[in-house]
Amino acid sequence: MRAILVADKHDVVCLDNFYTGTRANIIHLLQHPRFELIRHDVAFSTARRMDEIYNLASWIDADHRTLGIAAGKSDVILEVGGF
């Protein structure tokens, strides 16, 4: 999705805390002039102004997902708000 947006000449800002992922997933975009990476947890607000937001995070690690559910968080809260 990020690569498609950049290819379509959109400026893309990626906010990621790398809790379950790595920079290796976006290494091919880091040198692109319309791509910016900010290490940030989306569970907390940012002062950065954005026109559109796409949440591309997904729980791929069953252990982390199980911890969240055990803490009383639903799948929706985990996917939208984070652990």
N, C-alpha and C positions, 0 to 999 in steps of 0.2 A: 504494500500500500504506500509506504513512504517513497519508494523508488518511483512508483507511478506518479505520485503528486509532484515530485521533483522533475520528472521527465515532462510533465505537463506545464512546467514553468511556474509552479507555485513555490513560495518560500515555505519551508518546513522546519518547525522547531520541535525537536524530540525531547520530551521530559521523561527521564528514566532514573530510578534509584538503583537499578541493577540488582534488585533483591533476588530475582529468580533468573535473570538473563545476564548476558555479557555484551561488551562492546563488539565482540566478534560478529554479532548478529547484524550490526550496522556498519562495519568497517568500510564497506564499499561506498558508503555515503559521506563519510567524514570529511573528505576533501572537496566535496561538491559545494560550489559557492552559494547555493540556495538552501543548504542544509545546515542546521545548527543543533548541537547536542548540549543539553543542560542536565547535569546530574541533579535530580530533584524527585522527591516523593510526591506523587499527585494527590495523596491523602491530605496534603497541606496546600493552602492557597499560594498563589504566586501573583506578583504585581505585574507580570508580563501580560500585555494586551494581545489577545488572539481573536481572529475572526471566526474560526471553526476549531473544534476539538474532536479528535478521534481517539477513543480509548482502545488501543490495540493490545493491551495486556490481557493475559489469560493464565490461569493457574495450571501449569503443566506439571507441577511437583505435588503429588498426592499428599506427601507429608505436611507441606505448608498449608494446603487446603484443609486438611483434617484438623490442624491446629486452630485455624480460623473458625471452623464450624464448632469445635469444642469450646471456643471462647464465646459462643453464642452469636456468631455472625452468619448470616445467610449467604448463599452463593451470590445473590445480587449485590449485597453490600461488599463482599470480597471483590467481585469483578469491577464494581464502580468506584468504591471508596478505598480499597486496599485492605491489607491485614492489620 
